[in-house]
């Protein structure tokens, strides 16, 4: 058997080494000659840092790699990305190849957002693509309004502080110091007054507490009293007080009118009260009657005549 020369062995080893190196180089770039893959294309305005060998995922699962990225032409500035994707995955129509950040630390990847069809893309088709907003861009966009508000707030605070500085002049500070001193003195005076009247305040509060307790203890009696008052009020309302008062008012008016007539000398009672002649005649009559009674008592025979035997004596005049 003929032996293989050392030169042949070295050549075979060198060839194998070159083949392995080429395969490893392409594998690191995302090209795996041992797997069957399908090629898809996407045109982007911007790739946001997407590079060759970046992963291509579906729902977070790696299904391929970015094989290459190149300008379509020198004038449009658009970029053509080539994806090498496992043939086992079928991409429905309207699927979007979205470039998203890998992590907060950096790096970009392609995320296939499945469409709703109908049908699927065939290998070699161009898939619509877009660049997702990066996390930093989101932070910038969300913080921009806050930044503007903070800037405006700082400006307003600065304006307020300038106004306060204008107000807080030497005279104002002096007046403010005097006001605070007076307030301090007033507070001390109140403390002294409250301290001297502390026992009286306690007594007053105790009395208030006792009064409140008394009201609470006698709530039933008070309720009965109010009920009785309500009953009396209903009784008075039913008694037609208004008509009674009206009748009393009419009677008083009549009595007042009668007394006025009597004062004016109208009627017998008025004449008796106001006419002095009647009073004088009555007095004279009473005096004459009194003299007559005295004379009758002193000389009864002048006025009374009687006889045991029926003889009537003649009364000498």
MOMO-V807823 format. One record per backbone hydrogen bond with DSSP energy under -0.5 kcal/mol. CO is the residue of the C=O (numbers start at 1). NH is the residue of the N-H. If there is no record, write none. Layout:
BEGIN
co	nh
CO	NH
CO	NH
END
This chain:
BEGIN
co	nh
5	9
6	10
7	11
8	12
9	13
10	14
11	15
12	16
13	17
14	18
15	19
16	20
17	21
18	22
19	23
20	24
21	25
22	26
23	27
24	28
25	29
26	31
27	30
30	32
31	33
32	35
35	37
36	87
38	85
39	124
40	83
41	127
42	81
44	79
47	50
51	54
54	66
55	110
56	63
56	64
57	112
58	61
61	58
63	86
64	56
65	67
65	84
66	53
68	82
70	80
73	77
78	72
79	44
79	81
80	70
81	42
81	83
82	67
82	68
83	40
83	85
84	65
85	38
86	89
89	91
90	92
91	121
92	95
93	117
95	128
96	98
96	113
97	130
98	100
98	111
99	132
100	109
103	106
107	102
109	100
110	57
110	112
111	98
111	113
112	59
112	114
113	96
119	93
122	125
125	41
125	127
128	97
130	99
130	132
134	138
135	139
136	140
137	141
138	142
139	143
140	144
141	145
142	146
143	147
144	148
145	149
146	150
147	151
148	152
149	153
150	154
151	155
152	156
153	157
154	158
155	159
156	160
157	161
158	162
159	163
160	164
161	165
162	166
163	167
164	168
167	169
169	173
170	174
171	175
172	176
173	177
174	178
175	179
176	180
177	181
178	182
179	183
180	184
181	185
182	186
183	187
184	188
185	189
186	190
187	191
188	192
189	193
190	194
191	195
192	196
193	197
195	198
197	201
198	202
199	203
200	204
201	205
202	206
203	207
204	208
205	209
206	210
207	211
208	212
209	213
210	214
211	215
212	216
213	217
214	218
216	219
218	222
219	223
220	224
221	225
222	226
223	227
224	228
225	229
226	230
227	231
228	232
229	233
230	234
231	235
232	236
233	237
234	238
235	239
236	241
237	240
240	244
241	245
242	246
243	247
244	248
245	249
246	250
247	251
248	252
249	253
250	254
251	255
252	256
253	257
254	258
255	259
256	260
257	261
258	262
259	263
260	264
261	266
262	265
266	270
267	271
268	272
269	273
270	274
271	275
274	276
275	279
276	280
277	281
278	282
279	283
280	284
281	285
282	286
283	287
284	288
285	289
286	290
287	291
288	292
289	293
290	294
291	295
292	296
293	297
294	298
295	299
299	302
300	303
300	304
307	310
311	313
313	315
314	316
END
